[in-house]
Amino acid sequence: MEPTLDSTTSMDEMMRKWPATVRVAIRHQLLCVGCPIGSFHTIADAAREHGLDEARLRREFEAAIMSADKGRRAKLAC
């Protein structure tokens, strides 16, 4: 499954759809996990609020999604 993280994807939506992204958020000490504003904040908003590079953060989220998807497909193949 190709991740579709566009400019309108909220942090909450992303973490619910792809739980593997929660690890990335925690690693960067983002306060978005469980935050009521998470349903309004996009990746760009979170990066700006926490002083992170948006492009790098987006790549890390996408890598987590892809890695989880590969693991899921490998389990199904067994």
C-alpha positions in Angstrom: 0.0 0.0 0.0 1.5 3.3 -1.1 1.2 5.9 1.7 -1.0 8.9 0.7 0.3 11.6 3.1 -0.8 14.8 1.5 -0.9 18.3 2.8 -4.4 17.8 4.3 -3.7 14.5 6.2 -4.0 15.2 9.9 -1.7 13.7 12.4 -4.6 11.9 14.1 -5.8 10.5 10.8 -2.3 9.3 9.9 -1.7 7.6 13.3 -5.1 5.9 13.2 -4.7 4.7 9.7 -1.0 3.7 10.0 -0.2 2.9 13.7 3.4 2.3 12.9 3.7 6.1 12.5 3.2 6.5 16.3 6.7 5.3 16.9 8.1 8.0 14.7 6.0 10.7 16.5 7.2 9.5 19.9 10.9 9.3 18.7 10.7 12.9 17.8 8.9 13.8 21.0 5.9 15.1 19.2 3.0 15.7 21.5 0.5 14.7 18.8 -0.1 11.3 20.2 -3.4 11.6 22.1 -3.5 15.4 21.7 -7.0 16.8 20.9 -5.4 19.2 18.4 -4.0 16.2 16.4 -7.2 15.9 14.4 -6.5 19.5 13.1 -2.7 19.5 12.8 -1.1 18.3 9.6 2.4 17.0 9.4 3.5 20.5 8.3 1.9 22.0 11.4 3.5 19.4 13.7 6.9 19.9 12.1 6.6 23.7 12.4 5.4 23.6 16.0 8.2 21.3 17.1 11.0 22.9 15.0 11.5 19.8 12.7 12.2 19.6 9.0 8.9 18.7 7.4 10.3 16.8 4.4 12.5 14.6 6.6 9.6 14.0 9.0 7.3 13.1 6.2 9.9 10.6 4.8 10.2 9.0 8.2 6.4 8.6 8.5 6.3 7.1 4.9 9.1 4.7 5.7 7.3 3.5 8.8 4.2 2.9 6.8 6.0 1.1 4.1 7.9 -1.1 6.6 4.8 -2.1 8.4 3.1 -2.9 5.1 6.0 -5.1 4.0 5.9 -6.9 7.4 2.1 -7.5 7.0 2.5 -8.9 3.5 5.3 -11.2 4.7 3.0 -12.6 7.4 0.3 -13.2 4.9 2.7 -15.1 2.6 3.6 -17.6 5.3 
